[in-house]
Amino acid sequence: MYKPKTFLLVTCTTLCLFCLIAINNLLSLSEAALAEPEAERDISLIGERLQSLYLAGKHSGAEKFLSEQDAGGFWQDINYSDQSNNFAPQAHLDRLQEMAIAYRSTSRSDGQSIAMLRGIKNGLAYWFHKKPVATNWWFNEVGPQLALEQILILMNRDLPDSLMQAGIGYLYDPDHNPSGTKQSGQNLIWFAQEQLVRGVLTGSQSDVSNAAHSMQSVIAIAPKEGSIQPDNSFHQHGLLYMGGYGMGFLKDNVTCATIFRGTRFAYGAPQIDILSNFLLQGSRLMVRGKMLDYGAIGREISRPAGAQEAIQLIDVCEMLAKLRPDKQSEYQELEQHIQGTGLPYGFRGHKHFWNSDFTVHERSEYYTSVKMVSRRTSGAESINGENLKGFWIPFGVNYIARRGDEYAGIFPVWDWAHLPGVTCPDELPSLGPKVSQSNGFVGGVSDNHYGASAMLLDLEDGHSIHAHKSWFFFDDEFVALGAGISSAEPASVSTTLNQSLLHGDVIVDNSIIPIGQHDLKGVSWVLHDRIGYVLPAKSNLTLKSGAQIGAWSSINVLKPKHPEREDVFSVWLDHGVRPRGASYQYIVVPDTDATKLDAYSNRIPVKILANTVDVQAVENERLGTCEMVFYKPGSLRLRKDLMISVDQPCMAMLVKKGDTMTLTASSPEGPLRLNITISSAGSTKTVAIALPEGAKVGASRSTTIE
């Protein structure tokens, strides 16, 4: 039956709901109307910041480029038909970029000049008409865009719409897929920057928002390609890449975070934290002076600019100081260290980067590192004709630096078959495109102060070499051991202690050795550039010093062919042709002199406990520290009344202070549970250590034993 009161109630309720919806829609429209001007202001601010950033670029060649430019907008000395990895046409846009900076600069007398503007317009018109193309996708989708982004932002108010639209047409989105694989890491950031610039030029909120989202999406801790790893290293192409891709990833993201700061597109606090930790717990640990460890910069080692790559971190420090004021002192310390105006070191401690098979050890007096490779990682790559001789780099290269300039510029003249720390045949296999090995027992153990690293080297396929190599790091020295060295190659096998730039005299057992190559017998110690090399069992070695000549083009086809000359110091141990079970042991004592080193060699404070294919171990009694590498389950007698046994292959450290022992252990690939038994003074104790899992397999874990 019909009920009027019910009808009235329903009608009123319906009207109320209708009014609420209408009001809500009006409010939404009002908020949207208010949001648009705010978004426009943010985009305008971002554009101003981009222009300020680009104006800081180099422009010293602008006037010369303008004077040499043809009336048609091109340059006679550029081969516009070149499609190689040198891609000569890129120089056209690079010159226009400098001209655009000069035109917009307020500090130049030719700023805003009609002639410069005409040259830029003619140059852009020529490029858009000519449309140069390379065989390498990067020079089609990234390289030209990096220059065009700056030109278009700087010239936005002065270019005709036809040129502006043609330039915008070159800018891609982050989901652009030129190489057939989804972009990641630095590659994705480059495309996101293109979308950002397009959004600023067109006033597109969606473009700017999507670009900001894409940039932040790659800032995560994950054991994958193009990402910051759980140990705060960075991988691109499967390699450790703290320089090159990793440097671009850090610098570009921090730059964009600074540009977006205070706008609706701002980076979130978690992303800023990750970038800060990447710098302070990753990059900083691989810096000595202006050197960013050459083992961490990939094929950048074959580029001249790679010699001082740490300089790029100065800008990162300054920008992060504004984004994370609470960490300002740490950024400033690193910046001052790189500039040479502060502490002689940027980090003091020891770390093994388990995701990257890479170890660093730093004291105020010196820095050293070991680069290794396993089946989990790629150790080196040669792409686009770069890093042609880098095959042996990941097989234990061991840089030793006090200042950070010990290897600067050495690479075109290097003997790449005698790399510091590497055991290999005296021949150079071709590299391409990547280098790895099938063995998995490669890793390190660390308590953040001291540590040991080891690599079971196992190569076949025309460059046969097998060895058990390990390094043991303390305060005043580190010890290098090798055992089971074998090779089927018809070439002499050697272990190189160092090959660096020659600085001053080379002294052997208190005698200055003249320039040249010398085969020396029964050597106790060698001293060069205040770095000592001690042979506990007097050994025969080869020492070489003097000029070496080579060209950058020999390691990078994109670089100059003219010869470079550097004075070089080399020292190595020769194991002979087709060795079977050879071994070595030496101690590196940085920051010393002849008197101290001679005294050190007569009373060596570290004890080599074992150097076999089963176990390698060294004890520093003064520090109460014993570091061990077990290649198989077994036991090791440390002293008459102290023995340690393990039930799995592992790396371990035992640090004794008073009646307390701290046991630290790791295993490169597992197991996840390790049982270590310690027998002392008639008592026995077995300690079960649950090792890290997942992406942290290979990291160390410590436990205290009473």
Sequence and secondary structure as in RCSB ss.txt:
>XXXX:A:sequence
MYKPKTFLLVTCTTLCLFCLIAINNLLSLSEAALAEPEAERDISLIGERLQSLYLAGKHSGAEKFLSEQDAGGFW
QDINYSDQSNNFAPQAHLDRLQEMAIAYRSTSRSDGQSIAMLRGIKNGLAYWFHKKPVATNWWFNEVGPQLALEQ
ILILMNRDLPDSLMQAGIGYLYDPDHNPSGTKQSGQNLIWFAQEQLVRGVLTGSQSDVSNAAHSMQSVIAIAPKE
GSIQPDNSFHQHGLLYMGGYGMGFLKDNVTCATIFRGTRFAYGAPQIDILSNFLLQGSRLMVRGKMLDYGAIGRE
ISRPAGAQEAIQLIDVCEMLAKLRPDKQSEYQELEQHIQGTGLPYGFRGHKHFWNSDFTVHERSEYYTSVKMVSR
RTSGAESINGENLKGFWIPFGVNYIARRGDEYAGIFPVWDWAHLPGVTCPDELPSLGPKVSQSNGFVGGVSDNHY
GASAMLLDLEDGHSIHAHKSWFFFDDEFVALGAGISSAEPASVSTTLNQSLLHGDVIVDNSIIPIGQHDLKGVSW
VLHDRIGYVLPAKSNLTLKSGAQIGAWSSINVLKPKHPEREDVFSVWLDHGVRPRGASYQYIVVPDTDATKLDAY
SNRIPVKILANTVDVQAVENERLGTCEMVFYKPGSLRLRKDLMISVDQPCMAMLVKKGDTMTLTASSPEGPLRLN
ITISSAGSTKTVAIALPEGAKVGASRSTTIE
>XXXX:A:secstr
   HHHHHHHHHHHHHHHHHHHHHHHHHHHHHHHHHHHHHHHHHHHHHHHHHHHHTS  TTHHHHHHH  TTS  
TTS TT  STT TTHHHHHHHHHHHHHHH SSSTTTT HHHHHHHHHHHHHHHHH    SSTHHHHTHHHHHHHH
HHHHTTTTS HHHHHHHHTT   TT  TTSS   HHHHHHHHHHHHHHHHHHT HHHHHHHHHHHHHT SB SST
TEE TTS EEETTEE TTTHHHHHHHHHHHHHHHHTTSTT   HHHHHHHHHHHHHTGGGGEETTEE GGGSGGG
GGSGGGGGGGGGHHHHHHHHHHH GGGHHHHHHHHHHHHTSS S S  EEEEETTTTEEEEE SS EEEEE   T
TS  EE  TTBSTT TTTTTTB  EESSS TTTT TTT  TTS TT EEESS     SEE  S   EEEEE SS 
EEEEEEEEE TTS EEEEEEEEE SS EEEEEEEEE  SSSEEEEEEEEEE  S EEETTEE  SEEEEEEEEEE
EEETTEEEEEEEEEEEEEEEEEEEEEGGGTBTTS  SEEEEEEEEEEEEEEES SSEEEEEEEEES  HHHHHHH
HHS SEEEEEESSSEEEEEETTTTEEEEEESSSEEEEEETTEEEEESSSEEEEEEEETTEEEEEEE TT  SEEE
EEEEETTEEEEEEEE   GGGTT  EEEEE 
